[in-house]
């Protein structure tokens, strides 16, 4: 269900969305990836994001999109009704994997 928003409301929603994505990006960037906004229909509540870099080859990228990005966006911005997510598929798998180790890699200490 689309609503009619004023220009001020559209700008406010877009700014809030971008600010929230900017808060999330450092955690993704720490693993050699990135999170970018592809498009946003702030009236319909549909947002499209893309994981890039090391996230293109990450085994848990779909979990990151569903359990992390989608949950955070819909919890904090109630006007968002749908989050479409994907990974940048133009990157070479070996090259993207070399960008970061991924947060899911277990780290063991010598005892």
C-alpha positions in Angstrom: 0.0 0.0 0.0 1.6 3.2 -1.2 1.1 6.5 0.7 1.6 10.0 -0.5 4.4 11.6 1.3 5.6 15.2 1.2 9.1 16.0 -0.1 10.2 16.6 3.4 9.0 13.2 4.6 10.6 11.4 1.6 13.9 13.1 2.3 13.7 12.4 6.1 13.0 8.7 5.3 15.9 8.4 2.9 18.3 10.2 5.3 17.3 7.9 8.1 17.8 4.8 5.9 21.2 6.0 4.7 22.3 6.9 8.3 21.3 3.4 9.5 23.2 1.7 6.6 26.2 3.9 7.4 26.1 2.5 11.0 26.0 -1.1 9.7 28.7 -0.7 7.0 31.8 -0.8 9.3 31.0 -4.3 10.5 30.7 -5.6 7.0 33.8 -3.6 5.9 35.8 -5.1 8.7 35.5 -8.5 6.9 36.5 -7.0 3.5 33.0 -6.5 2.2 30.6 -3.6 1.9 26.9 -2.9 2.1 25.4 -0.5 -0.4 22.0 0.9 -1.1 20.9 0.0 -4.6 17.5 1.7 -4.6 14.8 2.8 -2.1 11.1 3.4 -2.7 10.4 5.3 0.5 6.7 5.5 -0.2 6.1 1.8 -0.9 8.7 0.8 1.8 10.8 -1.3 -0.6 14.6 -1.1 -0.1 17.2 -2.9 -2.2 20.7 -3.5 -0.8 23.8 -5.3 -2.1 26.7 -7.0 -0.3 29.9 -6.5 -2.2 33.6 -7.4 -1.9 34.4 -10.4 0.3 30.7 -10.8 0.9 30.3 -12.0 -2.7 32.0 -15.3 -1.8 30.9 -15.5 1.9 29.0 -18.7 2.9 26.8 -16.7 5.2 25.9 -13.7 3.0 22.3 -14.8 2.8 22.1 -15.0 6.6 23.8 -11.6 6.9 21.1 -10.2 4.6 18.1 -11.9 6.3 19.1 -12.2 9.9 21.1 -8.9 10.1 20.4 -6.3 7.5 16.7 -7.0 7.0 15.9 -7.4 10.7 17.7 -4.2 11.6 16.2 -2.2 8.9 12.6 -3.3 9.5 13.0 -3.1 13.3 14.3 0.5 13.3 12.5 1.9 10.3 8.9 0.7 10.6 8.0 2.1 7.2 10.1 -0.5 5.5 7.9 -3.3 4.3 10.4 -5.3 2.1 14.2 -5.6 1.8 15.5 -7.0 -1.4 19.1 -8.2 -1.0 21.8 -9.7 -3.1 25.5 -10.0 -3.6 27.7 -8.5 -6.2 28.1 -11.4 -8.6 30.5 -9.7 -11.0 33.4 -10.3 -8.7 35.7 -13.2 -9.2 35.2 -15.7 -6.3 38.9 -16.0 -5.5 39.5 -12.3 -5.7 36.5 -11.5 -3.4 37.5 -14.2 -0.9 41.0 -12.6 -0.7 39.5 -9.3 0.4 38.6 -10.5 3.9 38.5 -13.6 6.1 34.9 -13.2 7.1 33.5 -12.9 10.6 32.3 -16.5 10.6 35.8 -18.0 10.6 36.5 -19.5 14.0 39.6 -18.4 15.8 41.4 -20.7 18.2 43.9 -19.8 20.9 46.8 -22.0 21.6 46.4 -23.5 25.1 
